[in-house]
């Protein structure tokens, strides 16, 4: 029986450039192998612990069958993963991470083995890593699989997590129960599969959450296309888009209504009510860019305590993020509404006063350090503040 995955049933938003480049490199390396004597210099010897060879051995293959088999499995999973990750460098780093992990596992196994370790080559460890990563990042995505048994054949659509269990599980069983693996590096398969899944689990949780809604919709669309054909799937897609557009319109109307209420409160000098309403919706967990948009919108209404409060919230977030240059910009914006505006963290007054002087924003430094004894008491060094104030006036 043959069970051969060959593509992910997801539409790609752009070409998977890194995946295509990787396949091309593997093919070119193999062509060099069969036309020269470089194979020995590419193989990884576990007892060597050579990180460069961990990479070169992944790109080399024993024969055409070995190369084509690995590339088929790789292309079945990798293109969708590259697009879902949305970052070419991160995708490349994941493949390098898996290759290093496979090499290290081979070397550690050589330390405890009673037999002489065998040299290794092939992309299968990285391929199994892609399968493991698929099980974490896109578990419900359907993989097209060619199934053949004697005279019967069929195209199956199998969830990625199921294939991960089948392939990695079979290799785990083989590793612990078979006495002869043939010429297959089963340890590389198992370590690669687990490395891919663990990388996702440890470092891609946020990315997984970001793509779930879009991925679930795409999986549903492709499931409809599989069952009912292209026409039905296009109609389903259209309904999905309409529902999404209607949801976005409702969110926009709700946001406009909210801002109208805030505007009425601010322009009628009911800043306390406006602040209570704003703090129900916005806090330190709100993305900074959303707060900046809100602040810029409120500034157009004129100076207000409510806008000043949002400005100070932005300053606090930017300071925590280490974006000090932008902190100065928002201190200046807040001081235009109220020159005596106080920073959220008084321990940062001297730091930002000095930075303002260094960047030529003397007025910002003067406003921060003016009457420091009255405004800050002993929380800020009054003598240092006076020194900076005089320097800013000069």
PyMOL commands that set and color helices and strands:
alter all, ss='L'
color gray80, all
select helices_A, chain A and resi 17-35+39-42+46-48+51-59+64-85+88-112+124-137+160-177+186-203+205-228+230-267+271-281+288-299+305-320+324-337+346-358+362-369+372-379+382-393
alter helices_A, ss='H'
color red, helices_A
select strands_A, chain A and resi 2-8+142-149+152-159
alter strands_A, ss='S'
color yellow, strands_A
deselect
rebuild
show_as cartoon
